[in-house]
Amino acid sequence: MIYWTLKSVPELAALTRKQRRRVHEQCLRHHFWYASATRRSITAYLSLIFTIVIVCIGGESVLSALGMADHFWSIYISAGIGFLAGSFVFSRIAIPVLRPFYHEFIERNETQVV
């Protein structure tokens, strides 16, 4: 199942937006970024990189068609949008792995989260 927003994740649904983001970021950092590599994490990292590259190339093509390709900031704008899109894809791949840890994190830090 793909969770399009953090609110659609059952373990996070009852939390405020700020709390959901905090729990997700802490679990992502601890159980995904700094954890041992797995097939899923390698897939997530590669999807992040490929999404950035694809959006940069596509954005540059669109800007070129509009006659704005020579503009100095066009590559940075494309890269920024690519990074946002790539981060979204990365996070959606990571959420199924993180779901068990959300509950543990919330219970362990109940006074800080809820």
Secondary structure, 3 states (H helix, E strand, C coil): CCCCCHHHCCCCCCCCHHHHHHHHHHHHHHHHHCCCCCHHHHHHHHHHHHHHHHHHHHHHHHHHHCCCCCCCCHHHHHHHHHHHHHHHHHHHHHHHHHHHHHHHHHHHCHHHHC
